Amino acid sequence: MSTTSQGAAAQAAYVLPPLPYAFDALEPFIDAKTMEIHHDKHHGAYVANLNKALEGHADLQKLSLEDLIGHLDRVPENIRTAVRNNGGGHSNHSMFWKIMKKGGGGEPKGEIGDAIKGAFGSFADFKTKFNQAAMSRFGSGWAWLLFSGGKLTIDSTANQDSPIMNGGKPVMGLDVWEHAYYLKYQNRRAEYVEAWWNIVNWDEITKNFDAAKK
């Protein structure tokens, strides 16, 4: 490897995490081609662009992703938008892949199930409100289940903004950018949102909930 290549490798502070399953694992709810493009191309581009924006900023490169996007005021203004967009995209997608699995879905059990019922009345009411957040997000963005003020709340963000940027603790997030569903569902976002509940990984979401409470 040349000196230039070694230097470029050293600058890559953030890396694209592998999918925890095959591209076709979430069929028929999310198709394999969408998963391949979404992970390799879209998420891959966020990571590459984030690393590019941070070139020459060793102090920022050493931060955890959560610390980086959680303190954007520390990021120089000339790269702040790039770090916000691409750092948020990297963070959001890194969670998104993990909270889906083949054979998922159903209602959550245990403490997370109780917390959802306590916050929203019932799982059905929670699902309705979460779907509303996903459907009412104009354009591109995300719907979120957050732990805030000692309880669970629902919110949405635009583009690749992460709740972490405002001190939030995301427990679950649904990508409603068109690239997440358009090959299979075209403009039918509601069908995609409803289908998504069949692959929700409540075990991983429970881990996020436990971490958020600490």
Rosetta constraint file for C-alpha pairs under 8 A:
AtomPair CA 1 CA 5 HARMONIC 6.02 0.50
AtomPair CA 1 CA 6 HARMONIC 6.41 0.50
AtomPair CA 2 CA 6 HARMONIC 6.18 0.50
AtomPair CA 3 CA 7 HARMONIC 6.11 0.50
AtomPair CA 4 CA 8 HARMONIC 6.20 0.50
AtomPair CA 5 CA 9 HARMONIC 6.13 0.50
AtomPair CA 6 CA 10 HARMONIC 6.20 0.50
AtomPair CA 7 CA 11 HARMONIC 6.40 0.50
AtomPair CA 8 CA 12 HARMONIC 6.77 0.50
AtomPair CA 11 CA 51 HARMONIC 6.95 0.50
AtomPair CA 11 CA 55 HARMONIC 6.28 0.50
AtomPair CA 11 CA 61 HARMONIC 7.75 0.50
AtomPair CA 12 CA 51 HARMONIC 5.55 0.50
AtomPair CA 13 CA 51 HARMONIC 6.27 0.50
AtomPair CA 13 CA 61 HARMONIC 5.33 0.50
AtomPair CA 13 CA 62 HARMONIC 6.92 0.50
AtomPair CA 14 CA 47 HARMONIC 6.41 0.50
AtomPair CA 14 CA 50 HARMONIC 7.78 0.50
AtomPair CA 14 CA 51 HARMONIC 6.52 0.50
AtomPair CA 14 CA 61 HARMONIC 7.95 0.50
AtomPair CA 15 CA 47 HARMONIC 6.34 0.50
AtomPair CA 16 CA 43 HARMONIC 7.22 0.50
AtomPair CA 16 CA 44 HARMONIC 5.99 0.50
AtomPair CA 16 CA 47 HARMONIC 6.23 0.50
AtomPair CA 16 CA 90 HARMONIC 7.97 0.50
AtomPair CA 17 CA 94 HARMONIC 6.97 0.50
AtomPair CA 19 CA 23 HARMONIC 7.83 0.50
AtomPair CA 19 CA 39 HARMONIC 7.52 0.50
AtomPair CA 19 CA 97 HARMONIC 6.48 0.50
AtomPair CA 19 CA 98 HARMONIC 7.97 0.50
AtomPair CA 20 CA 97 HARMONIC 7.22 0.50
AtomPair CA 20 CA 98 HARMONIC 6.88 0.50
AtomPair CA 21 CA 25 HARMONIC 6.16 0.50
AtomPair CA 21 CA 101 HARMONIC 7.67 0.50
AtomPair CA 23 CA 31 HARMONIC 7.81 0.50
AtomPair CA 23 CA 32 HARMONIC 4.74 0.50
AtomPair CA 23 CA 33 HARMONIC 7.30 0.50
AtomPair CA 23 CA 35 HARMONIC 5.52 0.50
AtomPair CA 23 CA 36 HARMONIC 5.87 0.50
AtomPair CA 24 CA 30 HARMONIC 7.95 0.50
AtomPair CA 24 CA 31 HARMONIC 6.30 0.50
AtomPair CA 24 CA 32 HARMONIC 4.23 0.50
AtomPair CA 24 CA 33 HARMONIC 7.93 0.50
AtomPair CA 24 CA 35 HARMONIC 7.58 0.50
AtomPair CA 25 CA 32 HARMONIC 7.52 0.50
AtomPair CA 25 CA 101 HARMONIC 7.41 0.50
AtomPair CA 25 CA 102 HARMONIC 5.74 0.50
AtomPair CA 26 CA 30 HARMONIC 5.41 0.50
AtomPair CA 26 CA 31 HARMONIC 6.81 0.50
AtomPair CA 26 CA 32 HARMONIC 7.51 0.50
AtomPair CA 26 CA 100 HARMONIC 7.98 0.50
AtomPair CA 26 CA 101 HARMONIC 6.63 0.50
AtomPair CA 26 CA 102 HARMONIC 5.38 0.50
AtomPair CA 26 CA 199 HARMONIC 6.84 0.50
AtomPair CA 27 CA 31 HARMONIC 5.25 0.50
AtomPair CA 27 CA 32 HARMONIC 6.82 0.50
AtomPair CA 29 CA 192 HARMONIC 7.62 0.50
AtomPair CA 29 CA 195 HARMONIC 5.63 0.50
AtomPair CA 29 CA 196 HARMONIC 6.51 0.50
AtomPair CA 29 CA 198 HARMONIC 7.42 0.50
AtomPair CA 29 CA 199 HARMONIC 7.60 0.50
AtomPair CA 30 CA 34 HARMONIC 6.94 0.50
AtomPair CA 30 CA 35 HARMONIC 7.10 0.50
AtomPair CA 30 CA 181 HARMONIC 7.25 0.50
AtomPair CA 30 CA 184 HARMONIC 7.44 0.50
AtomPair CA 30 CA 196 HARMONIC 7.78 0.50
AtomPair CA 31 CA 35 HARMONIC 6.46 0.50
AtomPair CA 31 CA 184 HARMONIC 6.80 0.50
AtomPair CA 32 CA 36 HARMONIC 6.16 0.50
AtomPair CA 33 CA 37 HARMONIC 6.19 0.50
AtomPair CA 34 CA 38 HARMONIC 5.75 0.50
AtomPair CA 34 CA 179 HARMONIC 7.59 0.50
AtomPair CA 34 CA 180 HARMONIC 6.77 0.50
AtomPair CA 34 CA 181 HARMONIC 6.97 0.50
AtomPair CA 34 CA 183 HARMONIC 6.50 0.50
AtomPair CA 34 CA 184 HARMONIC 7.86 0.50
AtomPair CA 35 CA 39 HARMONIC 5.88 0.50
AtomPair CA 35 CA 180 HARMONIC 7.90 0.50
AtomPair CA 36 CA 40 HARMONIC 5.73 0.50
AtomPair CA 36 CA 41 HARMONIC 7.57 0.50
AtomPair CA 37 CA 41 HARMONIC 5.07 0.50
AtomPair CA 37 CA 42 HARMONIC 6.58 0.50
AtomPair CA 38 CA 42 HARMONIC 5.02 0.50
AtomPair CA 38 CA 43 HARMONIC 6.35 0.50
AtomPair CA 38 CA 179 HARMONIC 6.84 0.50
AtomPair CA 38 CA 180 HARMONIC 6.51 0.50
AtomPair CA 39 CA 43 HARMONIC 5.02 0.50
AtomPair CA 39 CA 44 HARMONIC 6.47 0.50
AtomPair CA 40 CA 44 HARMONIC 5.10 0.50
AtomPair CA 40 CA 45 HARMONIC 7.92 0.50
AtomPair CA 41 CA 45 HARMONIC 5.85 0.50
AtomPair CA 42 CA 46 HARMONIC 6.48 0.50
AtomPair CA 43 CA 47 HARMONIC 6.45 0.50
AtomPair CA 43 CA 89 HARMONIC 6.89 0.50
AtomPair CA 43 CA 90 HARMONIC 6.27 0.50
AtomPair CA 43 CA 93 HARMONIC 6.70 0.50
AtomPair CA 44 CA 48 HARMONIC 6.24 0.50
AtomPair CA 45 CA 49 HARMONIC 5.90 0.50
AtomPair CA 46 CA 50 HARMONIC 5.96 0.50
AtomPair CA 46 CA 85 HARMONIC 7.88 0.50
AtomPair CA 46 CA 86 HARMONIC 4.56 0.50
AtomPair CA 46 CA 87 HARMONIC 6.97 0.50
AtomPair CA 46 CA 89 HARMONIC 5.94 0.50
AtomPair CA 46 CA 90 HARMONIC 5.78 0.50
AtomPair CA 47 CA 51 HARMONIC 6.22 0.50
AtomPair CA 47 CA 86 HARMONIC 6.68 0.50
AtomPair CA 47 CA 87 HARMONIC 7.41 0.50
AtomPair CA 47 CA 90 HARMONIC 6.00 0.50
AtomPair CA 48 CA 52 HARMONIC 6.20 0.50
AtomPair CA 49 CA 53 HARMONIC 6.11 0.50
AtomPair CA 49 CA 82 HARMONIC 7.55 0.50
AtomPair CA 49 CA 86 HARMONIC 6.39 0.50
AtomPair CA 50 CA 54 HARMONIC 6.34 0.50
AtomPair CA 50 CA 82 HARMONIC 6.84 0.50
AtomPair CA 50 CA 83 HARMONIC 5.83 0.50
AtomPair CA 50 CA 86 HARMONIC 5.29 0.50
AtomPair CA 50 CA 87 HARMONIC 5.98 0.50
AtomPair CA 51 CA 55 HARMONIC 6.37 0.50
AtomPair CA 53 CA 79 HARMONIC 6.14 0.50
AtomPair CA 53 CA 82 HARMONIC 6.45 0.50
AtomPair CA 53 CA 83 HARMONIC 6.68 0.50
AtomPair CA 54 CA 58 HARMONIC 7.69 0.50
AtomPair CA 54 CA 60 HARMONIC 6.96 0.50
AtomPair CA 54 CA 61 HARMONIC 6.43 0.50
AtomPair CA 54 CA 79 HARMONIC 7.76 0.50
AtomPair CA 54 CA 83 HARMONIC 7.81 0.50
AtomPair CA 57 CA 61 HARMONIC 6.27 0.50
AtomPair CA 58 CA 62 HARMONIC 6.43 0.50
AtomPair CA 59 CA 63 HARMONIC 7.23 0.50
AtomPair CA 60 CA 68 HARMONIC 6.87 0.50
AtomPair CA 60 CA 75 HARMONIC 7.68 0.50
AtomPair CA 63 CA 67 HARMONIC 5.99 0.50
AtomPair CA 63 CA 68 HARMONIC 5.86 0.50
AtomPair CA 64 CA 68 HARMONIC 6.16 0.50
AtomPair CA 65 CA 69 HARMONIC 6.28 0.50
AtomPair CA 65 CA 87 HARMONIC 7.12 0.50
AtomPair CA 65 CA 91 HARMONIC 6.95 0.50
AtomPair CA 66 CA 70 HARMONIC 5.68 0.50
AtomPair CA 66 CA 91 HARMONIC 7.61 0.50
AtomPair CA 66 CA 164 HARMONIC 7.00 0.50
AtomPair CA 67 CA 71 HARMONIC 6.14 0.50
AtomPair CA 68 CA 72 HARMONIC 6.52 0.50
AtomPair CA 68 CA 87 HARMONIC 7.81 0.50
AtomPair CA 69 CA 83 HARMONIC 7.44 0.50
AtomPair CA 69 CA 84 HARMONIC 6.49 0.50
AtomPair CA 69 CA 87 HARMONIC 6.34 0.50
AtomPair CA 69 CA 88 HARMONIC 6.79 0.50
AtomPair CA 69 CA 164 HARMONIC 6.88 0.50
AtomPair CA 69 CA 165 HARMONIC 5.64 0.50
AtomPair CA 70 CA 164 HARMONIC 5.38 0.50
AtomPair CA 70 CA 165 HARMONIC 4.47 0.50
AtomPair CA 70 CA 166 HARMONIC 6.95 0.50
AtomPair CA 70 CA 167 HARMONIC 6.67 0.50
AtomPair CA 71 CA 75 HARMONIC 7.53 0.50
AtomPair CA 71 CA 165 HARMONIC 6.93 0.50
AtomPair CA 72 CA 80 HARMONIC 6.74 0.50
AtomPair CA 72 CA 84 HARMONIC 7.23 0.50
AtomPair CA 72 CA 165 HARMONIC 7.29 0.50
AtomPair CA 75 CA 79 HARMONIC 7.00 0.50
AtomPair CA 75 CA 80 HARMONIC 5.57 0.50
AtomPair CA 75 CA 83 HARMONIC 7.94 0.50
AtomPair CA 76 CA 80 HARMONIC 5.88 0.50
AtomPair CA 77 CA 81 HARMONIC 7.59 0.50
AtomPair CA 79 CA 83 HARMONIC 6.17 0.50
AtomPair CA 80 CA 84 HARMONIC 5.94 0.50
AtomPair CA 81 CA 85 HARMONIC 6.06 0.50
AtomPair CA 82 CA 86 HARMONIC 5.87 0.50
AtomPair CA 82 CA 87 HARMONIC 7.73 0.50
AtomPair CA 83 CA 87 HARMONIC 5.09 0.50
AtomPair CA 83 CA 88 HARMONIC 7.53 0.50
AtomPair CA 84 CA 88 HARMONIC 5.61 0.50
AtomPair CA 84 CA 160 HARMONIC 7.80 0.50
AtomPair CA 84 CA 161 HARMONIC 6.96 0.50
AtomPair CA 85 CA 89 HARMONIC 6.10 0.50
AtomPair CA 85 CA 159 HARMONIC 7.61 0.50
AtomPair CA 85 CA 160 HARMONIC 5.57 0.50
AtomPair CA 85 CA 161 HARMONIC 6.67 0.50
AtomPair CA 86 CA 90 HARMONIC 6.05 0.50
AtomPair CA 86 CA 160 HARMONIC 7.39 0.50
AtomPair CA 87 CA 91 HARMONIC 6.14 0.50
AtomPair CA 88 CA 92 HARMONIC 5.91 0.50
AtomPair CA 88 CA 160 HARMONIC 5.13 0.50
AtomPair CA 88 CA 161 HARMONIC 5.34 0.50
AtomPair CA 88 CA 162 HARMONIC 5.44 0.50
AtomPair CA 89 CA 93 HARMONIC 6.03 0.50
AtomPair CA 89 CA 160 HARMONIC 4.94 0.50
AtomPair CA 89 CA 161 HARMONIC 7.37 0.50
AtomPair CA 89 CA 162 HARMONIC 7.98 0.50
AtomPair CA 90 CA 94 HARMONIC 6.04 0.50
AtomPair CA 91 CA 95 HARMONIC 6.57 0.50
AtomPair CA 91 CA 162 HARMONIC 7.48 0.50
AtomPair CA 92 CA 96 HARMONIC 6.16 0.50
AtomPair CA 92 CA 160 HARMONIC 7.18 0.50
AtomPair CA 92 CA 162 HARMONIC 6.54 0.50
AtomPair CA 92 CA 173 HARMONIC 7.45 0.50
AtomPair CA 93 CA 97 HARMONIC 6.23 0.50
AtomPair CA 94 CA 98 HARMONIC 7.01 0.50
AtomPair CA 95 CA 99 HARMONIC 6.47 0.50
AtomPair CA 95 CA 172 HARMONIC 7.77 0.50
AtomPair CA 95 CA 173 HARMONIC 7.57 0.50
AtomPair CA 96 CA 100 HARMONIC 6.98 0.50
AtomPair CA 96 CA 172 HARMONIC 7.72 0.50
AtomPair CA 96 CA 173 HARMONIC 6.38 0.50
AtomPair CA 96 CA 174 HARMONIC 6.97 0.50
AtomPair CA 96 CA 175 HARMONIC 7.54 0.50
AtomPair CA 98 CA 201 HARMONIC 7.48 0.50
AtomPair CA 98 CA 204 HARMONIC 6.67 0.50
AtomPair CA 99 CA 172 HARMONIC 7.16 0.50
AtomPair CA 99 CA 200 HARMONIC 5.96 0.50
AtomPair CA 99 CA 201 HARMONIC 4.73 0.50
AtomPair CA 99 CA 202 HARMONIC 7.09 0.50
AtomPair CA 99 CA 204 HARMONIC 5.57 0.50
AtomPair CA 99 CA 205 HARMONIC 6.09 0.50
AtomPair CA 100 CA 104 HARMONIC 7.00 0.50
AtomPair CA 100 CA 199 HARMONIC 5.22 0.50
AtomPair CA 100 CA 200 HARMONIC 4.70 0.50
AtomPair CA 100 CA 201 HARMONIC 4.71 0.50
AtomPair CA 101 CA 199 HARMONIC 5.27 0.50
AtomPair CA 101 CA 200 HARMONIC 6.37 0.50
AtomPair CA 101 CA 201 HARMONIC 5.51 0.50
AtomPair CA 102 CA 199 HARMONIC 5.86 0.50
AtomPair CA 103 CA 198 HARMONIC 7.25 0.50
AtomPair CA 103 CA 199 HARMONIC 6.14 0.50
AtomPair CA 104 CA 197 HARMONIC 7.89 0.50
AtomPair CA 104 CA 198 HARMONIC 5.69 0.50
AtomPair CA 104 CA 199 HARMONIC 4.20 0.50
AtomPair CA 104 CA 200 HARMONIC 5.03 0.50
AtomPair CA 104 CA 201 HARMONIC 5.27 0.50
AtomPair CA 104 CA 202 HARMONIC 7.41 0.50
AtomPair CA 105 CA 197 HARMONIC 5.37 0.50
AtomPair CA 105 CA 198 HARMONIC 4.22 0.50
AtomPair CA 105 CA 199 HARMONIC 5.03 0.50
AtomPair CA 105 CA 200 HARMONIC 4.72 0.50
AtomPair CA 105 CA 201 HARMONIC 6.60 0.50
AtomPair CA 105 CA 202 HARMONIC 7.38 0.50
AtomPair CA 106 CA 197 HARMONIC 7.56 0.50
AtomPair CA 106 CA 198 HARMONIC 7.04 0.50
AtomPair CA 106 CA 200 HARMONIC 7.95 0.50
AtomPair CA 107 CA 113 HARMONIC 7.29 0.50
AtomPair CA 107 CA 123 HARMONIC 7.07 0.50
AtomPair CA 108 CA 112 HARMONIC 6.57 0.50
AtomPair CA 108 CA 113 HARMONIC 4.78 0.50
AtomPair CA 108 CA 202 HARMONIC 5.91 0.50
AtomPair CA 109 CA 113 HARMONIC 4.73 0.50
AtomPair CA 109 CA 114 HARMONIC 7.35 0.50
AtomPair CA 110 CA 114 HARMONIC 6.27 0.50
AtomPair CA 111 CA 115 HARMONIC 5.99 0.50
AtomPair CA 112 CA 116 HARMONIC 6.13 0.50
AtomPair CA 112 CA 206 HARMONIC 6.07 0.50
AtomPair CA 112 CA 209 HARMONIC 7.05 0.50
AtomPair CA 113 CA 117 HARMONIC 6.32 0.50
AtomPair CA 113 CA 123 HARMONIC 7.72 0.50
AtomPair CA 114 CA 118 HARMONIC 6.00 0.50
AtomPair CA 115 CA 119 HARMONIC 6.08 0.50
AtomPair CA 115 CA 151 HARMONIC 7.52 0.50
AtomPair CA 115 CA 152 HARMONIC 7.07 0.50
AtomPair CA 116 CA 120 HARMONIC 5.91 0.50
AtomPair CA 116 CA 121 HARMONIC 7.49 0.50
AtomPair CA 116 CA 122 HARMONIC 7.02 0.50
AtomPair CA 116 CA 123 HARMONIC 6.54 0.50
AtomPair CA 116 CA 126 HARMONIC 6.91 0.50
AtomPair CA 116 CA 152 HARMONIC 6.87 0.50
AtomPair CA 117 CA 121 HARMONIC 4.73 0.50
AtomPair CA 117 CA 122 HARMONIC 4.45 0.50
AtomPair CA 117 CA 123 HARMONIC 5.88 0.50
AtomPair CA 117 CA 126 HARMONIC 7.65 0.50
AtomPair CA 118 CA 122 HARMONIC 7.55 0.50
AtomPair CA 119 CA 151 HARMONIC 6.82 0.50
AtomPair CA 119 CA 152 HARMONIC 6.08 0.50
AtomPair CA 119 CA 153 HARMONIC 7.41 0.50
AtomPair CA 120 CA 125 HARMONIC 6.09 0.50
AtomPair CA 120 CA 126 HARMONIC 5.34 0.50
AtomPair CA 121 CA 125 HARMONIC 6.40 0.50
AtomPair CA 121 CA 126 HARMONIC 7.41 0.50
AtomPair CA 122 CA 126 HARMONIC 6.25 0.50
AtomPair CA 123 CA 127 HARMONIC 6.09 0.50
AtomPair CA 124 CA 128 HARMONIC 6.23 0.50
AtomPair CA 125 CA 129 HARMONIC 6.23 0.50
AtomPair CA 126 CA 130 HARMONIC 6.04 0.50
AtomPair CA 127 CA 131 HARMONIC 6.01 0.50
AtomPair CA 128 CA 132 HARMONIC 6.21 0.50
AtomPair CA 129 CA 133 HARMONIC 6.36 0.50
AtomPair CA 129 CA 154 HARMONIC 7.56 0.50
AtomPair CA 130 CA 134 HARMONIC 6.37 0.50
AtomPair CA 130 CA 143 HARMONIC 6.96 0.50
AtomPair CA 130 CA 144 HARMONIC 7.53 0.50
AtomPair CA 130 CA 145 HARMONIC 7.65 0.50
AtomPair CA 130 CA 154 HARMONIC 6.44 0.50
AtomPair CA 131 CA 135 HARMONIC 6.04 0.50
AtomPair CA 131 CA 193 HARMONIC 6.83 0.50
AtomPair CA 131 CA 194 HARMONIC 7.86 0.50
AtomPair CA 132 CA 136 HARMONIC 5.81 0.50
AtomPair CA 133 CA 137 HARMONIC 6.26 0.50
AtomPair CA 133 CA 143 HARMONIC 5.65 0.50
AtomPair CA 133 CA 144 HARMONIC 7.94 0.50
AtomPair CA 133 CA 154 HARMONIC 7.37 0.50
AtomPair CA 133 CA 155 HARMONIC 6.44 0.50
AtomPair CA 133 CA 156 HARMONIC 6.01 0.50
AtomPair CA 134 CA 142 HARMONIC 6.66 0.50
AtomPair CA 134 CA 143 HARMONIC 4.92 0.50
AtomPair CA 134 CA 156 HARMONIC 7.09 0.50
AtomPair CA 134 CA 174 HARMONIC 7.37 0.50
AtomPair CA 134 CA 176 HARMONIC 6.61 0.50
AtomPair CA 134 CA 193 HARMONIC 7.46 0.50
AtomPair CA 135 CA 189 HARMONIC 7.21 0.50
AtomPair CA 135 CA 190 HARMONIC 6.80 0.50
AtomPair CA 137 CA 141 HARMONIC 6.50 0.50
AtomPair CA 137 CA 142 HARMONIC 7.41 0.50
AtomPair CA 137 CA 143 HARMONIC 7.68 0.50
AtomPair CA 137 CA 156 HARMONIC 6.71 0.50
AtomPair CA 137 CA 157 HARMONIC 7.56 0.50
AtomPair CA 137 CA 158 HARMONIC 7.29 0.50
AtomPair CA 139 CA 158 HARMONIC 7.82 0.50
AtomPair CA 139 CA 177 HARMONIC 7.35 0.50
AtomPair CA 140 CA 158 HARMONIC 6.10 0.50
AtomPair CA 140 CA 159 HARMONIC 5.12 0.50
AtomPair CA 140 CA 176 HARMONIC 6.17 0.50
AtomPair CA 140 CA 177 HARMONIC 4.50 0.50
AtomPair CA 140 CA 178 HARMONIC 6.98 0.50
AtomPair CA 141 CA 156 HARMONIC 7.19 0.50
AtomPair CA 141 CA 157 HARMONIC 5.55 0.50
AtomPair CA 141 CA 158 HARMONIC 4.23 0.50
AtomPair CA 141 CA 159 HARMONIC 4.29 0.50
AtomPair CA 141 CA 160 HARMONIC 6.19 0.50
AtomPair CA 141 CA 161 HARMONIC 7.64 0.50
AtomPair CA 141 CA 175 HARMONIC 6.47 0.50
AtomPair CA 141 CA 176 HARMONIC 5.58 0.50
AtomPair CA 141 CA 177 HARMONIC 5.67 0.50
AtomPair CA 142 CA 156 HARMONIC 5.42 0.50
AtomPair CA 142 CA 157 HARMONIC 5.35 0.50
AtomPair CA 142 CA 158 HARMONIC 6.56 0.50
AtomPair CA 142 CA 159 HARMONIC 7.31 0.50
AtomPair CA 142 CA 160 HARMONIC 7.49 0.50
AtomPair CA 142 CA 173 HARMONIC 6.44 0.50
AtomPair CA 142 CA 174 HARMONIC 5.46 0.50
AtomPair CA 142 CA 175 HARMONIC 4.80 0.50
AtomPair CA 142 CA 176 HARMONIC 5.51 0.50
AtomPair CA 142 CA 177 HARMONIC 7.45 0.50
AtomPair CA 143 CA 154 HARMONIC 7.49 0.50
AtomPair CA 143 CA 155 HARMONIC 6.02 0.50
AtomPair CA 143 CA 156 HARMONIC 4.26 0.50
AtomPair CA 143 CA 157 HARMONIC 6.66 0.50
AtomPair CA 143 CA 173 HARMONIC 5.56 0.50
AtomPair CA 143 CA 174 HARMONIC 5.17 0.50
AtomPair CA 143 CA 175 HARMONIC 6.87 0.50
AtomPair CA 143 CA 176 HARMONIC 7.43 0.50
AtomPair CA 144 CA 154 HARMONIC 5.61 0.50
AtomPair CA 144 CA 155 HARMONIC 5.21 0.50
AtomPair CA 144 CA 156 HARMONIC 5.56 0.50
AtomPair CA 144 CA 157 HARMONIC 7.88 0.50
AtomPair CA 144 CA 170 HARMONIC 6.60 0.50
AtomPair CA 144 CA 171 HARMONIC 7.41 0.50
AtomPair CA 144 CA 172 HARMONIC 5.68 0.50
AtomPair CA 144 CA 173 HARMONIC 4.44 0.50
AtomPair CA 144 CA 174 HARMONIC 6.54 0.50
AtomPair CA 145 CA 152 HARMONIC 6.71 0.50
AtomPair CA 145 CA 153 HARMONIC 5.82 0.50
AtomPair CA 145 CA 154 HARMONIC 4.76 0.50
AtomPair CA 145 CA 155 HARMONIC 6.67 0.50
AtomPair CA 145 CA 170 HARMONIC 6.09 0.50
AtomPair CA 145 CA 171 HARMONIC 5.48 0.50
AtomPair CA 145 CA 172 HARMONIC 5.01 0.50
AtomPair CA 145 CA 173 HARMONIC 6.36 0.50
AtomPair CA 146 CA 152 HARMONIC 5.48 0.50
AtomPair CA 146 CA 153 HARMONIC 5.16 0.50
AtomPair CA 146 CA 154 HARMONIC 6.07 0.50
AtomPair CA 146 CA 155 HARMONIC 7.41 0.50
AtomPair CA 146 CA 168 HARMONIC 6.80 0.50
AtomPair CA 146 CA 169 HARMONIC 5.51 0.50
AtomPair CA 146 CA 170 HARMONIC 4.49 0.50
AtomPair CA 146 CA 171 HARMONIC 5.28 0.50
AtomPair CA 146 CA 172 HARMONIC 7.04 0.50
AtomPair CA 147 CA 151 HARMONIC 5.48 0.50
AtomPair CA 147 CA 152 HARMONIC 4.52 0.50
AtomPair CA 147 CA 153 HARMONIC 6.24 0.50
AtomPair CA 147 CA 168 HARMONIC 7.23 0.50
AtomPair CA 147 CA 169 HARMONIC 5.45 0.50
AtomPair CA 147 CA 170 HARMONIC 6.51 0.50
AtomPair CA 147 CA 171 HARMONIC 6.69 0.50
AtomPair CA 147 CA 209 HARMONIC 7.27 0.50
AtomPair CA 147 CA 212 HARMONIC 6.38 0.50
AtomPair CA 147 CA 213 HARMONIC 7.34 0.50
AtomPair CA 148 CA 152 HARMONIC 6.13 0.50
AtomPair CA 148 CA 153 HARMONIC 6.68 0.50
AtomPair CA 148 CA 168 HARMONIC 6.62 0.50
AtomPair CA 148 CA 169 HARMONIC 6.76 0.50
AtomPair CA 150 CA 213 HARMONIC 7.54 0.50
AtomPair CA 157 CA 161 HARMONIC 5.83 0.50
AtomPair CA 157 CA 162 HARMONIC 6.87 0.50
AtomPair CA 157 CA 163 HARMONIC 7.35 0.50
AtomPair CA 159 CA 177 HARMONIC 7.75 0.50
AtomPair CA 161 CA 165 HARMONIC 7.24 0.50
AtomPair CA 162 CA 166 HARMONIC 7.84 0.50
AtomPair CA 163 CA 167 HARMONIC 6.57 0.50
AtomPair CA 163 CA 168 HARMONIC 4.70 0.50
AtomPair CA 163 CA 169 HARMONIC 6.58 0.50
AtomPair CA 163 CA 170 HARMONIC 6.41 0.50
AtomPair CA 164 CA 168 HARMONIC 4.71 0.50
AtomPair CA 164 CA 169 HARMONIC 6.07 0.50
AtomPair CA 164 CA 170 HARMONIC 7.22 0.50
AtomPair CA 169 CA 212 HARMONIC 5.81 0.50
AtomPair CA 170 CA 208 HARMONIC 7.56 0.50
AtomPair CA 170 CA 212 HARMONIC 7.54 0.50
AtomPair CA 171 CA 205 HARMONIC 6.01 0.50
AtomPair CA 171 CA 206 HARMONIC 7.91 0.50
AtomPair CA 171 CA 208 HARMONIC 5.09 0.50
AtomPair CA 171 CA 209 HARMONIC 5.43 0.50
AtomPair CA 171 CA 212 HARMONIC 7.20 0.50
AtomPair CA 172 CA 205 HARMONIC 6.17 0.50
AtomPair CA 172 CA 208 HARMONIC 7.68 0.50
AtomPair CA 175 CA 180 HARMONIC 6.50 0.50
AtomPair CA 176 CA 180 HARMONIC 6.45 0.50
AtomPair CA 176 CA 181 HARMONIC 7.75 0.50
AtomPair CA 176 CA 189 HARMONIC 7.52 0.50
AtomPair CA 177 CA 181 HARMONIC 7.60 0.50
AtomPair CA 178 CA 182 HARMONIC 5.29 0.50
AtomPair CA 178 CA 186 HARMONIC 7.94 0.50
AtomPair CA 178 CA 187 HARMONIC 7.79 0.50
AtomPair CA 179 CA 183 HARMONIC 7.66 0.50
AtomPair CA 181 CA 185 HARMONIC 5.69 0.50
AtomPair CA 181 CA 186 HARMONIC 6.87 0.50
AtomPair CA 181 CA 189 HARMONIC 7.46 0.50
AtomPair CA 181 CA 192 HARMONIC 6.49 0.50
AtomPair CA 182 CA 186 HARMONIC 4.10 0.50
AtomPair CA 182 CA 187 HARMONIC 6.50 0.50
AtomPair CA 185 CA 189 HARMONIC 6.88 0.50
AtomPair CA 185 CA 191 HARMONIC 6.99 0.50
AtomPair CA 185 CA 192 HARMONIC 6.40 0.50
AtomPair CA 188 CA 192 HARMONIC 6.78 0.50
AtomPair CA 189 CA 193 HARMONIC 6.16 0.50
AtomPair CA 190 CA 194 HARMONIC 6.17 0.50
AtomPair CA 191 CA 195 HARMONIC 6.03 0.50
AtomPair CA 192 CA 196 HARMONIC 6.03 0.50
AtomPair CA 193 CA 197 HARMONIC 7.14 0.50
AtomPair CA 194 CA 198 HARMONIC 7.96 0.50
AtomPair CA 195 CA 199 HARMONIC 7.87 0.50
AtomPair CA 196 CA 200 HARMONIC 6.72 0.50
AtomPair CA 201 CA 205 HARMONIC 6.43 0.50
AtomPair CA 202 CA 206 HARMONIC 5.92 0.50
AtomPair CA 203 CA 207 HARMONIC 6.56 0.50
AtomPair CA 204 CA 208 HARMONIC 6.46 0.50
AtomPair CA 205 CA 209 HARMONIC 6.17 0.50
AtomPair CA 206 CA 210 HARMONIC 6.14 0.50
AtomPair CA 207 CA 211 HARMONIC 6.19 0.50
AtomPair CA 208 CA 212 HARMONIC 6.05 0.50
AtomPair CA 209 CA 213 HARMONIC 6.38 0.50
AtomPair CA 210 CA 214 HARMONIC 6.89 0.50
